[in-house]
Amino acid sequence: MRIILQNLTKCFPSRNKKSNEIVTAVKDLSIEIPDGKLIGLLGPSGCGKSTTLYMICGLQKPTEGKIYFGDSDVTNLEPEHRGVGLVFQNYALYPHLTVKQNILFPLQNLKGAEKLSKDEMLNRAQHAADLVQIGELMDRKPNELSGGQQQRVAIARALVKTPRVLLLDEPLSNLDARLRLQTREEIKRIQRETGVTTVFVTHDQEEAMSISDMIVVMKNGVVQQVGEPQKVYDDPDNLFVAQFLGTPPINTFDGVVTGGKLYIGNDCIADVPGVEDQPVAVGIRPEGFIPADDGGLSGRLINVEVMGRDCSVVFANEKSRKPSVRAIIDSDLKIATGGDNAIRFNIKRNKVFIFNNETGERIRF
C-alpha cells in the first residue's frame, strides 16, 4: 500500500494555560512511501516522528494536510477502518491472556462481513505466530516470555489482521543490544515475507540504516532529508544530517575557504574550486583519514585503540569543535608520529563535506 503524506502539520496547545502559544510537532511534512517498502522515520527525541506515525494510523488528527493510502483519502477515517497494524514501544500485551489469546484478540473484534469462524481465527493466529517464530509458545502468558518473545507476540498481533500498513513505534528500545540486533533482522525478514508497507520509528540511526529501504531524517518536526540510507550517509544535505548519521559520528572543524582551497587552521586539506571565500564548518567522516608522513592535516596523537580489523586513532586538533578527533583506519597500517606525538593525515575527498556556518546547509564542490 502506497502512503502519501501531503503538507502534514500537527499543532498542540501549550501546556501553560496562561499562554496562547502553539506547539508545532510536525510542520508541512510531504513524503511518499512506496508500496511494499520498509521506511525508517529517524530523528532525536521530540522531532515529531511518533506524532507522524500516530497521524498515519489515525490516533491523532492532523491540524492541516492530507493522508492517502493509495488513491484513498484516509485523513478523517477512523483507525479501525484504515487497515493498519500498530506495534508499541512497550508491547501493550494483555498480561492475563495467553500468547494465543493476545494474537486472537483483534480477530475476535471483527464484525459483519469481516467476522471469521473460530477455525479461521485459529489458523490465522497460528500462521502469524509461526511467521514470527513463536508458534510453540501459544499457551504461555506474557510474564513467562523474554522481552524479545513479547515483542514478537506484539508483531504477530499486528499482522494477524493482514494489515495494509504495519507501523512500528520504537519496537526495539526495551531490548538489550544482542537481542535488538537479532530482532531487527527478524523485522526485516517478516517485512520481506509479507510484503506489507512498513513504517519504523526510531532514534537509533544504526537501526534505521540497517533495515530500512528508505529513511526520513527529521528535526523539530521538519523533514531534513529523504533517501536510501547509504545515499543519505554519503551525501548529506546539511550539517545536522551529517552529524546524526554515522558511528562514530562525523568529526567537525572550523575551516575557511580561500582562493579555491579548503583550510583547517594552516593545513590545506582539499581543493574546492568554485566555492566563495568564507569561513565554513568542515565535516570529515572517521573513515576518511589516511595516515601519511606528508599528509595535509596535522594533529597531536592522544591514543590508539585497536578493535580487531580496524584501529581507532584519537588525536587533537585546535580547530576541532570537540576535544578530540577520531579516525578509523586499517589495523595493518602503521602510525607514524614525531617525538612530540605529532601525526599527519591525507583526507579522502569523498569523505569531506563543507557547510555554511550560519545555516548549516551543505556547500557542494
N, C-alpha and C positions, 0 to 999 in steps of 0.2 A: 504494500500500500504506500503510494507516494504521499508525502506530507508537505504542505506548503504553508509556511508562516508568513503572513503579509502585513508589514508595518505594525507588528505586535507591540503594544505598550501596556504595562501594568503599573498602576499607581496605588499607593496605600496612604491613608490619612496618618498624620503624625501621632506618635504616642503621647505627645504633650497636648493635652486638651485645650490649653490656652493658646496654642499656636495653630494657624491655618496652613502651615507648611505641608506640602505633599511630598511623600517619599516615592521616587520612581525606581521600582525594582528592575523593570525591563523597559528599554527605550527603543522604539522604532526598529524592532528586530524583523528582518526579512531573510529567510533562508528556504531552500528547497531540499528535502530529504528524499533521496531516490528510493524507489521500491526495492525491498529486499536487502537493504544495506544496514550496517551497524554504525551508528553515528555517536560520537562522543561529545557531550557538552562539557567543556572544560573551563575551569577558572577558579580563582580563590574563593574562599567563603564569602557569601554576601554579594556575589557577582550577578545573581539572577538566574542561574542555571536550573535550580529546583523549581523556581517560580515558573519558568518556561515549561518545564515538564508538567507541572500541575495544570497549566493552561491547555496543554495538548490533550491531557486526559479529561479535562472538564471540571476538576475540583476547584479551579479558580477561573473566573471570567475575565477576559482581557478588558482593560479600560478602553482601548482602541485597537483596531486591526481585525484581521480575519484569519481563521484556521481552516484549511481544506484537507480532507482525506480524499485523495484522487481529485475528482471534479466536484465533490460534495462539500458544501459549506457546513461545517460542524461547530461553528463558533458558539452557537447558543444551544447545541444539542446536549442533553443530559449525559453524564458519564456512563451510565449503564447502557446507553444506546450507541456508544461510539465504537464498541468492539475493541477495547484496549485491555491489556493485562498490565497491572502495576505491581512492582516489587519494591517494598520499602526498605530503608536502611536497617530497621530494627526487626525485620522479618514479619512482625504482626501476625504470628500464628496463634490459634486458639489453644491455650495450654491444656484444656480439659478434653480435647478431641485427639484422636489418633492421627497419624500421618494420612491414612486413607480418608478419614472424615474431613480433615483440613482441605485435602485436594478436591474432595467431592462437593464441598460447601458451595462454590459458585454455580455448580450444575444443578444443585437442589433448589436454587432460587429462580431457575428459568421457568417462564410461564408461557401459556398459549402455544403457538406453533413451534416455539423453540424448546418446549418441555421434552425431556428424554425419558425413556424407560429405565428401570433400575439396572438392567443388564448393560444398556448403552452407557450409562453413567459409570458403572464399574469398569467397563472396558476402556473408556476414555481415561479414567483416573489411573488405571494400571499402565496404560501406554505413556501417559505423562510422567509417571514415576520411573518407568524404565528408561525414558529418554534422558532423565537427569541422574540415572543410575542409583536410585534408592528403592527399586522395586521390591527388595527383600525386607524393607523396614516399615511396611504399611501398617503394622499393628502396634508400633511404638508411639509413645507420647513425645511431644517436643522436648521435655526435660530429660529424655533418655537419648537425645541426639547431640552430636557435636555441633559447633557453630556452622561449619561447612555443610553438614547434613540439613540443618534447619534452613539454611539459605537455599538449598536445592528443593526443599519442600515448598518454600515460598515461590520459587520459579515454576515448579510443577503446577501449583495452584493457579498461577497467572496464565500458564499455557493450556490448561485443560479445556478452556472455552474456545480454543483455536482462535486467538485474537488476531485482528488485522494489524495491530501495533503492540509491541512489547516495550514497556517503559521501566527502566531500572534506576532507582534513586540511590546512588552511592551504595550499591549492594555489597561491597567488599570491605567497607571501612571497619567493621567489627571483627574481622578475621585476622589471625596472625599472618606474618609475612609469607611463610611457606604455603599456608592454606590459601592465601589470597592469590598467589601465583597459580596454583592448581585450579582454583575456582574460575579465574578469569579465562583460562584456557577452555574450561568446560562451557562457559557462557558463549564463547566464540564457536565452539563445536555445535552447541544446541542451535545457535542462530543460523549457522550454515545448513544444518539438517532440516530445520523448519522453514527457512526462507522468510521468516517474519521480519518486517521492518522494525528495527530496534533502536531506541534512544537510550544512551547510557550516560548518566550524570556522575561526574567525579571531579575532585580537586587534585587527584593524583595524575600528573602528566604521563608518568610511565605506564599506568594502567590504560589511559586513553590511547596512547600511541601504539601500544602493543596489540590491541584487539580491534581498533576502530578502522572502518573503511574510509571515514572522513571525520575530522574533528572541527568543532566550532569553539574558538577561544573567545571567552567573554571577560569583560572588566566593567564593573559599575553599571551593569545592565545593558552594555553596548557590545555588539559583536566586533572583535578586533581583527579576526582573520578566519577564513573557512578554507579547508582544503584537505588533501591527503596528508596524513601525519608526517611522513618524511619530507614532503614538499614544503610544508609549513616550517619544519625544523631547519631545512636548508635555505629557505628563502623567506625569513620573517618580514612582515610589513612594518613593524615598529619595535621599539626597544622593549616594551612590555612583553610582547610575544617572544622575542629573543631570550629574555631573561626567564620567562615562565617555563619554557621548554628546554629540557636538557638536564642530564645528571652525569657528572657535576654541572652546575649552572655555568652559563657563559661568563667569561671574565670581561669586566668593563673598565675602560680607562678614559681619562680626559685627554683628548687629542686635538690636533689642529691641522687643517689643510692649508698648505702654502705652495703656490706655484705648481699645482697639479700633483703634489706629493703629500702623503699622509705621515704625520709625525706623532710619536708618543714621546714627550719630552724632547730630547735631542736626537732620538733614534728615528730614522726614516724607515718605515716598515712596508710601504706599498706605493705604487703609482696610482693616482686616482684622476686620470685625465677628464677634463670637463667639469670637475667639481669646483665651485667657487671657494675662494679663500675664506675660511671661517673656523671658529672653534667647534668641535664635534665631540659626540660620545662615540667611542670605539668599542666594539664587541668582538672578542676572539674566542671561538669555541675551544675547549680544553684539548681537543684532538688536533688543533690547528698549529701546534708548535713542533718545530724540528730543531733539535739541539745542533749547534754549529759554532765552531770557534770564531767565525767571522759573521755571525748572524746579525740581523738588523735590530733586534730588540734585546736590550740588556736587562739584567736583574741581579738580585743577591739571593743566593740559594739558602733556603730555610730548612728543607727536609726532602728526603726521597723515600716514598712509600712503595714498596714492591707488592704487587697484587696479582702474582702469578704471571699471566701472559702480558700484563700491562704494568706500567710503572707510573706513579703519580709524583710529579716533580712540583714541589711547592716553593715558590720564590716570591720575593718582594720587588715592587716597582713603585717609585714615588708617585707616578701618575695613575696608579690603580685606584679604583673607587672603593676597594675593600682592602683590608690589611695584608692579604696575600693573594697570589695568583696561582692557579692550579693548571698544570699541563699534563695531559695523558699521552705517554709515548710507549713504544715497544720496549719491553724489559730487556731485550738484547742490546739496545743502544746504550752506549757509554756516555756518562755525563761529564763533560769537560768543564772544570772550574779553575779559577786562578787562586792565588794564595789568600785572597780576601773573599772567597766564596762567590766571585763574580761568575755569571753564567749568561750565555747568549743563545738566541733562537732565531732561525728563519721562520717566517709565518706563511702558512698555506693561504693563497689568495682567496680561495672559495670559502674559507672559514673566518674571514674578516668582514665585518659589517660596520658601516658608519651611520650615525643617526643625528638628526637635528637636535641641538642642545635644548631648545625651547619646547618643541612639540613632541620629540621622541620619534618622529616619523623617519623611516628609512631613507637615506640618500644613496641612490644606486650609482655605481660606477663600472 
